[in-house]
Amino acid sequence: MKPEKIILDCDPGHDDALALTMAVASEQIELLGVTTSAGNQTPDKTLNNALRMLTLLGATDIPVAGGNHRPLMRDLKIADYVHGETGLDGADLPEPTFEPVHQPAVELIADILRVQTEPITLVVTGPMTNIALFLRVHPELENKIKQVVFMGGAVGQGNVYPTTEFNMAVDPEAAKIVVNEGIPLVMAGLNVTLKAQICHDGLEKIRQINNPVAQAITGQMEFYGKWYGQDEFGLAGTPVHDPCTIAYLLKPEIFETHPAYLDVETQGQLTAGETVVDFAGLMNQKPNVKVIMDLDRQRFVDLIIDLLHHFD
């Protein structure tokens, strides 16, 4: 079976770092490139974090490009209160041993897609700024995109506003462009990612994996878990949102999905970035997204643990 070819657009970020680690570790995925966006931290820090993680992972042959420095139409809001000063607090990562390519994210994506003989998957774990810009600058390459699998949005409970999730709230206009482009979508929103928890027993199993990658992930998860430990969401463990995208590509059978029509609110004073998910067909639109609604948490955590052993 051929590996799934992907480009990962991310804003590392602790959970982005774990998603990146899983993508590098799996033989079922061919990671063609990494692009970074501003979101969990400022654009210079998220780019540096991608380079640091790939250096740790021994994957310095993967091209990396930084993206837009701010959302399309709004001021940038970051989540340093969750991810710390560096964006990846909690572990001593190596300094990068390689540099990003000398082109913006949009052009790296274009260069990768041009040479593909079959459409590939875009995985987006941060704000959708880079992907929206790409679709506007290079519409001729849209047919090279198989699907967009993204972490973002929510069916119900948000995490920055009552019904709005962080990635969507950072750049609602970009998200609206992407979801209305007609490309097949898979949405991993808070309704499933808040269930994707690494609890104490899972973290202890990761801690016992004797390789530098697993040890770094342990430190990162301990730091990341402190914010969720404040019990704002009443969780038993630490939800690792972004890895749901990679796990879905590797083991779709552990997830429950439902088709729906998706759009993104951009005008609401209290709801900008809200993902409007129409399961009942009330908007008389054809479904354009598979919404991940549930997962087998234990199999999800077991997958992460298995992939971390790749670095033994």
Secondary structure, DSSP 8 states (H G I E B T S, - for coil): ---EEEEEEE--SHHHHHHHHHHHH-TTEEEEEEEE-SSSS-HHHHHHHHHHHHHHHT-TTS-EEE--SS-SSS-----HHHHTTTSSTTS-----SS---SS-HHHHHHHHHHT-SS-EEEEE-S-SHHHHHHHHH-GGGGGGEEEEEEE---SS--SSBTTB-HHHHH-HHHHHHHHTS---EEEE-HHHHTT-EE-HHHHHHHHTS-SHHHHHHHHHHHHHHHHHTT-SS--SSEE--THHHHHHHH-GGGEEEEEEEEEE--S-TTTTT-EEEESS-TT-----EEEEEEE-HHHHHHHHHHHHGGG-
